[in-house]
Amino acid sequence: MKDLEDQLSSMKQKAMDALPGSSWMPMQINSALPPERADVVIVGGGVVGWSVAYWLKMKQRSREEVKVVVVEKDPTYSQASTVLSAGGIRQQFSLAENILLSLHSAQFLKNINEHLGVLNEEPVDLQFNHSGYLFLASDEAAHVMEENYALQRRAGAKVTLLSPAQLRQRFPWIRTDDVALASYGLENEGWFDPWTLLNAFKRKAISLGVVSCSGEVTGFQYNTNHMWTPDGEKVKLHRVTTVKVQMPNSLEYQPVECAVVVNAAGASSGKLAAMVAPEDTAGTVPVEPRKRYVYVVHCPDGPGLDTPFLIDYSGVYFRREGLGGNYIAGTSPLEGEEPDTADLEVDHQFFQDRVWPSLAHRVPAFERLKVTGAWAGFYDYNTLDQNGIVGVHPLVTNMYVASGFSGHGLQQAPAVGRAVAELMLQGGYQTIDLSELGFRRIVRQEPVLERNIV
Ligand SMILES: Cc1cc2nc3c(=O)[nH]c(=O)nc-3n(C[C@H](O)[C@H](O)[C@H](O)COP(=O)(O)OP(=O)(O)OC[C@H]3O[C@@H](n4cnc5c(N)ncnc54)[C@H](O)[C@@H]3O)c2cc1C
């Protein structure tokens, strides 16, 4: 017991040290038993889970109306996508829903202390770096960029197009001879500290009465009924009655009866959904972990302070990291080259082969960079179309799903949490209509494609 306490205290200290300027606890280790009953059990205490919890409390009609529990299996968040992400937010998407989600989230982040401030606690400082994303397009893809730009402008995003000459003038360090067009975010884009956002949601939600529970959801009890479709097909429908929560250092699980479950288990949300009627493949949530590497490089004569979050048309991205000539960079592997997801080991050869050549091509100063660090994280990867899945599961009628956001879930979390709360408590979307991101497309296997996937 003493060992465990020492371990927890050292983990807390490390996490505190990792958060410069933050004086409040970045994680609350709570090994108390969960309540026997709750209205809503949220599985997954990442940014999406805590955002849903916060919005449920904000939208309930009286303080005691909705009893919400968030269950998180790893209070250190050692593998959570949220804390391993690149922290970026942009409006430069090709799908209206994605543009709107990020626009709404940007407004939320701008006024973060109005939303997530807690009386007598330190204000939230997201360490937001205001800096546009800069997408580069080749000759073949320039018309797509123009179409995306038109849609983004119609949706209210402040984005501009740059010709190669304008690009050279604005960012003289970029090689432009093979660039046909660029689009650049003028407002509401940049990057911020994901830990701080996660903890701000968590702190506020707990202050509003949400119960935080450390434990792993290992299964569900559920009822099954049959329904006949208009085509005469017999379909099994399930309803979760109890969530089984395995407590740390215990072989027993704690049953939590509930009315609704929210599957916010990130990269594990496919696995979690499969715990209900595992033999029933029709209800698959097509989300799985996909490993992505982020490399930290040092380059004193690199582009410097004025570096945007640059997305090259090769798929390689980079942005500034701090002020000391450091940058982070990465790219997604090709479909046939997806690395093993058994661990979060970094493949350093991948940088040499797939990242550095494009970096050095685009910014000649990057020829002289040095890799100083790296990490890997899991995308909550939706194998159908790499977009979020938001809505009620078609066969588990009281399971809401909010996952599959692939590389853009951090920035969408504030607006997605609100959307789930609207759906659950108000019976339909009130702000952004996310029906297109629901299960209909999954059931029909009709991808809703986003052309600006990073
Ligand atoms: C390298 C990288 C870069 C990224 N860059 C960006 C970016 O720039 N901008 C952006 O918007 N997004 C980015 N993303 C994506 C973003 O991080 C994710 O989409 C988002 O964080 C998902 O949040 P989440 O809460 O769903 O998942 P998570 O943060 O993974 O949280 C899910 C939680 O569920 C818990 N859990 C799982 N199963 C169980 C269970 N059975 N019982 C209890 N708990 C469980 C896990 O422990 C985990 O903590 C990036 C991701 C990666 C990996």
The ligand as an SDF file (V2000), in Angstrom:
LIG
                    3D

 53 58  0  0  0  0  0  0  0  0999 V2000
   -0.2300   11.9340  -32.5280 C   0  0  0  0  0  0  0  0  0  0  0  0
   -1.6060   12.5140  -32.5080 C   0  0  0  0  0  0  0  0  0  0  0  0
   -1.8130   13.8230  -32.9210 C   0  0  0  0  0  0  0  0  0  0  0  0
   -3.0910   14.3760  -32.8800 C   0  0  0  0  0  0  0  0  0  0  0  0
   -3.2380   15.6860  -33.2020 N   0  0  0  0  0  0  0  0  0  0  0  0
   -4.4500   16.2570  -33.0980 C   0  0  0  0  0  0  0  0  0  0  0  0
   -4.6000   17.6390  -33.3450 C   0  0  0  0  0  0  0  0  0  0  0  0
   -3.6500   18.3470  -33.6540 O   0  0  0  0  0  0  0  0  0  0  0  0
   -5.8450   18.1670  -33.2300 N   0  0  0  0  0  0  0  0  0  0  0  0
   -6.9280   17.4170  -32.8890 C   0  0  0  0  0  0  0  0  0  0  0  0
   -8.0250   17.9510  -32.8360 O   0  0  0  0  0  0  0  0  0  0  0  0
   -6.7980   16.1000  -32.6390 N   0  0  0  0  0  0  0  0  0  0  0  0
   -5.5990   15.5070  -32.7210 C   0  0  0  0  0  0  0  0  0  0  0  0
   -5.4520   14.1820  -32.4750 N   0  0  0  0  0  0  0  0  0  0  0  0
   -6.6560   13.3660  -32.2410 C   0  0  0  0  0  0  0  0  0  0  0  0
   -7.1840   13.5420  -30.8370 C   0  0  0  0  0  0  0  0  0  0  0  0
   -6.1260   13.4390  -29.9170 O   0  0  0  0  0  0  0  0  0  0  0  0
   -8.2530   12.5020  -30.5330 C   0  0  0  0  0  0  0  0  0  0  0  0
   -9.1960   12.4230  -31.5740 O   0  0  0  0  0  0  0  0  0  0  0  0
   -8.9990   12.8700  -29.2490 C   0  0  0  0  0  0  0  0  0  0  0  0
   -8.0810   13.1610  -28.2230 O   0  0  0  0  0  0  0  0  0  0  0  0
   -9.9060   11.7420  -28.8150 C   0  0  0  0  0  0  0  0  0  0  0  0
  -10.3280   12.0110  -27.4990 O   0  0  0  0  0  0  0  0  0  0  0  0
  -11.0450   10.8890  -26.6710 P   0  0  0  0  0  0  0  0  0  0  0  0
  -11.4260   11.4640  -25.3740 O   0  0  0  0  0  0  0  0  0  0  0  0
  -12.0920   10.2610  -27.4960 O   0  0  0  0  0  0  0  0  0  0  0  0
   -9.9200    9.7450  -26.5330 O   0  0  0  0  0  0  0  0  0  0  0  0
   -8.8190    9.5220  -25.4120 P   0  0  0  0  0  0  0  0  0  0  0  0
   -8.1270   10.7620  -25.0550 O   0  0  0  0  0  0  0  0  0  0  0  0
   -7.9880    8.3750  -25.8780 O   0  0  0  0  0  0  0  0  0  0  0  0
   -9.6740    9.0800  -24.1720 O   0  0  0  0  0  0  0  0  0  0  0  0
  -10.3340    7.8260  -24.1300 C   0  0  0  0  0  0  0  0  0  0  0  0
  -10.1310    7.2940  -22.7420 C   0  0  0  0  0  0  0  0  0  0  0  0
  -10.9080    6.1140  -22.5950 O   0  0  0  0  0  0  0  0  0  0  0  0
  -10.2510    5.2790  -21.6680 C   0  0  0  0  0  0  0  0  0  0  0  0
  -10.7870    3.9470  -21.8310 N   0  0  0  0  0  0  0  0  0  0  0  0
  -10.7400    3.1500  -22.9370 C   0  0  0  0  0  0  0  0  0  0  0  0
  -11.3660    1.9850  -22.6950 N   0  0  0  0  0  0  0  0  0  0  0  0
  -11.8360    2.0460  -21.4310 C   0  0  0  0  0  0  0  0  0  0  0  0
  -12.5580    1.1350  -20.6200 C   0  0  0  0  0  0  0  0  0  0  0  0
  -12.9360   -0.0860  -21.0660 N   0  0  0  0  0  0  0  0  0  0  0  0
  -12.8690    1.5050  -19.3470 N   0  0  0  0  0  0  0  0  0  0  0  0
  -12.5030    2.7360  -18.8740 C   0  0  0  0  0  0  0  0  0  0  0  0
  -11.7950    3.6300  -19.6100 N   0  0  0  0  0  0  0  0  0  0  0  0
  -11.4810    3.2890  -20.8660 C   0  0  0  0  0  0  0  0  0  0  0  0
   -8.7910    5.4020  -22.0750 C   0  0  0  0  0  0  0  0  0  0  0  0
   -7.9210    5.0430  -21.0090 O   0  0  0  0  0  0  0  0  0  0  0  0
   -8.6900    6.8860  -22.4540 C   0  0  0  0  0  0  0  0  0  0  0  0
   -8.1730    7.6710  -21.4100 O   0  0  0  0  0  0  0  0  0  0  0  0
   -4.1960   13.6000  -32.4710 C   0  0  0  0  0  0  0  0  0  0  0  0
   -3.9950   12.2830  -32.0440 C   0  0  0  0  0  0  0  0  0  0  0  0
   -2.7190   11.7480  -32.0390 C   0  0  0  0  0  0  0  0  0  0  0  0
   -2.5100   10.3480  -31.5630 C   0  0  0  0  0  0  0  0  0  0  0  0
  1  2  1  0
  2  3  1  0
  2 52  2  0
  3  4  2  0
  4  5  1  0
  4 50  1  0
  5  6  2  0
  6  7  1  0
  6 13  1  0
  7  8  2  0
  7  9  1  0
  9 10  1  0
 10 11  2  0
 10 12  1  0
 12 13  2  0
 13 14  1  0
 14 15  1  0
 14 50  1  0
 15 16  1  0
 16 17  1  0
 16 18  1  0
 18 19  1  0
 18 20  1  0
 20 21  1  0
 20 22  1  0
 22 23  1  0
 23 24  1  0
 24 25  2  0
 24 26  1  0
 24 27  1  0
 27 28  1  0
 28 29  2  0
 28 30  1  0
 28 31  1  0
 31 32  1  0
 32 33  1  0
 33 34  1  0
 33 48  1  0
 34 35  1  0
 35 36  1  0
 35 46  1  0
 36 37  1  0
 36 45  1  0
 37 38  2  0
 38 39  1  0
 39 40  1  0
 39 45  2  0
 40 41  1  0
 40 42  2  0
 42 43  1  0
 43 44  2  0
 44 45  1  0
 46 47  1  0
 46 48  1  0
 48 49  1  0
 50 51  2  0
 51 52  1  0
 52 53  1  0
M  END
$$$$
